[in-house]
Amino acid sequence: MRTALVLLFLLALGAIPGALLPQRSLNESKVIEYIANNGKTAEIYDKLQLFDVFSSSWFTAIYVLLFISLIGCILPRSWEHYKAMQTPPVRGPKRLDRLPLSNTTLSDAPIEELTKRARSLLPRWKIATYNPEEDRDGAASISAEKGYAREFYNLVFHLGLVGILVSVGLGRMLYYEGQVIVVAGTENSQFCNTAVANFDSFRAGALVDGTNLHPFCIDVHDFSADYLPNGQAEQFNSNVSWTADIFSDPESWEPYQLQVNHPLRIAGDRIYLQGHGFAPEVTVTWPNGEKRTHTVQFRPDDPTYFLSSGVMRFDPPAGMYPDLMERRQHQIAIQGLFAPTAHWTGEKGELLSSSYPAMRDPAIAIDVYRGDAGLDTGRGQSLFSLDPGLLHSGQLQKLERVNLSVGESVTLDDGTKITFDGAKEFANLQVSHDPTQIWVLLATVLTLVGLIGSVSVKRRRIWVRFYPEDKGTRVVTAGLARTDRAGWGDEYQEFHRKLLGLPEEEE
């Protein structure tokens, strides 16, 4: 037990860096930023796995050693408790009058009647009767003990702890969790849980390779939010439809209203509504009349009023520039801000901010670029910002800086027209799967039951010894508790009075 307590302390101590430092499993970009800003110190932290505390080798070693220590503690104690349950209550000491609680009283009742009365007063106690040859003081005696369940509950508490450790450990190996942004009410509003590639971000345990996901599809029809006058969010709702049969007709899918903290549960998976934002819709009309419309989610930089930033990239129509290099030089990139309720500030009233999170008067403030936007380079790019290398090298040339409200447009020097059509709301969904969640709950309940039982059950003993006298029987009683408990003295005194038929004490 001492070893287990030391390891538990080390486990709590080891978790401190996980709370103070950014963790890769939660936000890898924050870890990269921290390392870039703190140089050599951060590199040492990284070598010590302080950015991956809960999956590090040293934290796992403490975890496993604690698990082994607890099992090594529980098994011998369980065997000892079993043997104690089979052993009769211990004989009373020779001098009962030396115990903290003891009384000696002369009774006119015979020993047989007193013995029978003592047994009746101790109905759920473990009782043993000793004859004068077996008693330490050479008199007939009774030993009674109660509270064996205290040790039983103590073992249940530790078994619950082991259950929590085992179920959490297995859960971290068998879980998966993915996030996906779905723009409500568009042609891309459907998401199917059929492949890891369908998620925007995905992480999983060591035993999950992403090939055995529970297949289901969900279609996000809309998203609505209620706000207080100060802009604070009051409630989020999203009407969705779903199916576990991915080949079924969408018209037959089941409806569901998805809310914060009210996940949709499908085949062991839980779909949470985590957050939301806005996806501006922009149409580019090329000089030949062809159009491209993109609805792309922007990142909410202001979590209160949802001033958001993002990027859109447009490739020219296929037949407009047959030469691949020339086509690359005429890609359109848009980078800027979106406000659901526009508020213009600055000397000329051209600086865009947002005054309310609901979409009352949407507007965008954008920079328009033309050139190689990196669409067909094969390299991954940020969803919310342009590659600085393309800007600094001159591969992207800025043409316009313009503010647009819904329906307004700007025409570039070659006749290309860019129109702001409005915005859609997107929902950020999280799909979580943890097959051991119910076992963690049951182990936690078991631990609480064991803890409550171990602190509420009182372990106590009572001895009664009978000495024959000329005028009756001298009765000596004594009581002992394993720990000092309020109320035990009253319980013992009540037993003594009822055994000998004494009157109640006056207060």
Residue pairs with C-beta under 8 A, 6 or more apart in sequence:
1 73
3 69
4 66
4 69
4 70
4 73
7 62
7 65
7 66
7 69
8 66
10 62
11 59
11 62
11 63
11 66
14 53
14 58
14 59
14 62
15 53
15 54
15 59
17 45
17 50
17 53
18 53
18 54
21 34
21 45
21 50
21 51
21 53
22 30
22 31
22 34
22 51
23 31
23 51
23 52
23 53
23 54
24 31
24 51
24 52
25 52
25 54
25 55
25 203
31 51
34 42
34 51
35 42
35 43
35 46
36 42
38 45
45 51
49 56
49 57
49 58
49 59
50 56
53 59
55 172
63 165
63 169
66 165
67 162
67 165
67 166
67 169
70 158
70 161
70 162
70 165
71 162
73 158
74 155
74 158
74 159
74 162
77 151
77 154
77 155
77 158
78 155
81 148
81 151
81 152
81 155
84 148
84 151
85 148
88 126
88 128
88 143
89 126
89 127
89 128
89 143
89 144
89 145
89 461
90 143
90 145
90 461
91 130
91 134
91 135
91 136
91 141
91 143
92 135
92 136
92 137
92 141
92 143
92 463
92 465
92 478
93 99
93 136
93 463
94 136
94 137
95 137
96 102
96 463
96 465
96 476
96 477
96 478
97 104
97 476
97 478
99 478
99 479
99 480
100 480
101 478
101 479
101 480
101 488
101 489
101 492
101 493
102 476
102 477
102 478
102 479
103 476
103 477
103 478
103 493
103 496
104 474
104 475
104 476
105 474
105 475
105 477
105 496
105 500
105 502
106 469
106 471
106 472
106 473
106 474
106 475
107 114
107 472
107 473
107 474
107 475
107 500
107 501
108 471
108 472
108 473
109 117
109 472
109 473
110 473
111 140
111 466
111 468
111 473
114 464
114 466
114 473
114 475
114 499
115 129
115 140
115 142
115 466
117 498
117 499
118 142
118 144
118 464
118 499
119 127
119 142
121 495
121 498
121 499
122 144
122 146
122 462
122 495
124 146
125 144
125 145
125 146
125 462
126 144
126 145
126 146
126 148
127 142
127 143
127 144
128 142
128 143
128 144
129 140
129 141
129 142
130 140
130 141
130 142
130 143
131 140
132 138
132 139
132 140
135 141
135 465
137 465
139 465
139 466
139 467
140 465
140 466
141 463
141 464
141 465
141 466
142 463
142 464
142 465
143 461
143 462
143 463
144 461
144 462
144 463
144 464
145 459
145 460
145 461
145 462
146 458
146 459
146 460
146 461
147 457
147 458
147 459
147 460
147 482
148 459
149 453
149 457
150 453
150 454
150 457
150 458
150 459
150 482
151 459
152 453
153 449
153 450
153 451
153 452
153 453
153 454
153 457
154 450
154 454
155 450
156 446
156 447
156 449
156 450
156 453
156 454
157 447
157 450
157 451
157 453
157 454
158 450
159 446
159 450
160 443
160 444
160 445
160 446
160 447
160 448
160 449
160 450
161 443
161 447
163 439
163 442
163 443
163 446
163 447
164 440
164 443
164 444
164 447
166 443
167 436
167 439
167 440
167 443
168 436
168 440
170 436
170 439
171 205
171 434
171 435
171 436
171 437
171 439
171 440
172 205
173 205
173 206
173 207
173 208
174 205
174 207
174 208
174 434
174 435
174 436
175 204
175 205
175 208
175 432
175 433
175 434
175 435
175 436
176 202
176 203
176 204
176 205
176 208
176 210
176 213
176 431
176 432
176 433
177 202
177 203
177 204
177 430
177 431
177 432
177 433
178 193
178 196
178 199
178 200
178 201
178 202
178 203
178 430
178 431
179 199
179 200
179 201
179 202
179 274
179 428
179 429
179 430
179 431
180 191
180 198
180 199
180 200
180 428
180 429
180 431
181 200
181 277
181 297
181 426
181 427
181 428
181 429
182 188
182 189
182 190
182 191
182 218
182 220
182 426
182 427
182 429
183 189
183 220
183 279
183 295
183 297
183 424
183 425
183 426
184 220
184 221
184 222
184 223
184 238
184 424
184 425
184 426
184 427
185 220
185 221
185 222
185 424
186 279
186 295
186 424
188 295
189 219
189 220
189 221
190 217
190 218
190 219
190 220
190 250
191 198
191 217
191 218
191 219
191 220
191 429
192 198
192 215
192 216
192 217
192 218
192 246
193 213
193 214
193 215
193 216
193 217
193 218
193 269
193 431
194 213
194 215
194 246
195 210
195 213
196 202
196 210
196 213
199 431
202 210
204 210
213 433
214 244
214 266
214 267
214 268
214 269
214 433
215 244
215 246
216 242
216 243
216 244
216 246
216 266
216 267
216 269
217 242
217 243
217 246
217 253
218 240
218 241
218 242
218 264
218 271
218 429
219 240
219 241
219 242
219 250
219 253
220 238
220 239
220 240
220 427
220 429
221 238
221 239
221 240
221 241
222 238
222 239
222 425
223 236
223 237
223 238
223 276
223 425
223 426
223 427
224 236
224 237
224 238
225 233
225 234
225 235
225 236
225 237
225 276
225 357
225 358
225 425
226 233
226 234
226 235
227 233
227 234
227 356
227 357
227 358
228 234
231 304
231 305
231 356
231 357
232 304
233 357
235 259
235 260
236 259
236 260
236 273
236 276
237 257
237 258
237 259
238 257
238 258
238 259
238 273
238 427
239 255
239 256
239 257
239 258
240 255
240 256
240 257
240 258
240 264
241 250
241 253
241 254
241 255
241 256
242 253
242 254
242 256
242 264
242 266
242 271
243 250
243 252
243 253
243 254
244 266
244 267
256 264
258 264
258 271
258 273
258 427
259 273
260 272
260 273
263 270
263 271
263 272
263 273
263 432
264 270
264 271
265 271
268 433
268 435
269 431
269 432
269 433
270 431
270 432
270 433
271 429
271 430
271 431
272 429
272 430
272 432
273 427
273 428
273 429
274 428
274 429
274 430
275 300
275 427
275 428
276 425
276 426
276 427
276 428
277 297
277 298
277 299
277 300
277 306
277 308
277 425
277 426
277 428
278 297
278 298
278 300
278 306
278 308
278 338
278 340
278 359
278 362
278 423
278 424
278 425
278 426
279 295
279 296
279 297
279 298
279 423
279 424
279 425
279 426
280 295
280 296
280 298
280 310
280 312
280 338
280 362
280 364
280 420
280 422
280 423
281 293
281 294
281 295
281 420
281 421
281 422
281 423
281 424
282 293
282 294
282 312
282 334
282 364
282 418
282 419
282 420
282 421
283 291
283 292
283 293
283 418
283 419
283 421
284 291
284 292
284 293
284 294
284 314
284 332
284 416
284 417
284 418
284 419
285 291
285 416
285 417
285 418
285 419
286 292
286 316
286 317
286 320
286 416
287 414
287 415
287 416
288 317
288 320
290 317
290 320
292 314
292 315
292 317
293 421
294 312
294 314
295 424
296 310
296 311
296 312
296 383
297 310
297 383
297 426
298 308
298 309
298 310
298 337
298 338
298 384
299 308
299 309
299 310
299 383
299 384
300 306
300 307
300 308
301 307
301 308
301 309
302 308
302 354
304 357
305 339
305 340
305 341
305 353
305 354
305 355
305 356
305 357
306 339
306 340
306 354
306 357
307 337
307 338
307 339
307 352
307 353
307 354
308 337
308 338
308 339
309 335
309 336
309 337
309 338
309 384
309 385
310 335
310 336
310 338
310 383
310 384
311 333
311 334
311 335
311 382
311 383
311 384
311 385
311 386
312 333
312 334
312 335
313 331
313 332
313 333
313 334
313 373
313 374
313 375
314 331
314 332
314 333
314 334
314 373
315 327
315 331
315 375
315 376
316 327
316 330
316 331
316 332
320 327
320 330
321 327
321 330
328 371
328 372
328 376
329 370
329 371
329 372
330 370
330 371
331 370
331 371
331 372
331 373
331 375
332 368
332 369
332 370
332 373
332 416
332 418
333 368
333 369
333 370
333 371
333 373
333 386
333 396
334 366
334 367
334 368
334 369
334 418
335 366
335 367
335 369
335 385
335 386
336 364
336 365
336 366
336 367
337 352
337 364
337 365
337 366
338 362
338 363
338 364
338 423
339 352
339 353
339 354
339 355
339 362
339 363
339 364
339 365
340 354
340 356
340 357
340 358
340 359
340 360
340 362
340 423
341 354
341 355
341 356
341 357
341 358
341 359
341 360
341 361
341 362
342 352
342 353
342 354
342 355
342 361
342 362
342 363
342 405
343 352
343 353
343 354
343 355
344 350
344 351
344 352
344 353
344 403
345 351
345 353
350 365
350 403
351 365
352 363
352 364
352 365
352 403
359 423
359 425
361 405
362 405
362 406
362 422
362 423
363 403
363 404
363 405
363 406
363 420
364 403
364 404
364 420
365 401
365 402
365 403
365 404
366 401
366 402
366 403
366 404
367 398
367 400
367 401
368 398
368 399
368 400
368 401
368 402
368 410
368 412
368 418
369 386
369 391
369 396
369 397
369 398
369 399
370 396
370 397
370 399
370 412
371 390
371 394
371 395
371 396
371 397
372 390
372 395
372 396
373 386
373 390
373 396
374 381
374 387
374 390
381 387
386 396
390 396
399 412
399 413
400 410
400 412
402 410
404 410
404 419
404 420
405 420
406 420
406 421
406 422
407 419
407 420
407 421
408 419
408 420
409 417
409 418
409 419
409 420
410 417
410 418
411 417
411 418
412 418
458 481
458 482
458 483
458 485
458 488
459 481
459 482
459 483
460 479
460 480
460 481
460 482
460 485
460 488
460 491
460 492
461 479
461 480
461 481
462 477
462 478
462 479
462 492
462 495
463 477
463 478
463 479
464 475
464 476
464 477
464 499
465 475
465 476
465 477
466 473
466 474
466 475
467 473
467 474
467 475
467 476
468 474
475 499
475 500
477 492
477 495
477 496
477 499
479 488
479 489
479 491
479 492
479 495
481 488
493 505
496 502
497 503
497 504
497 505
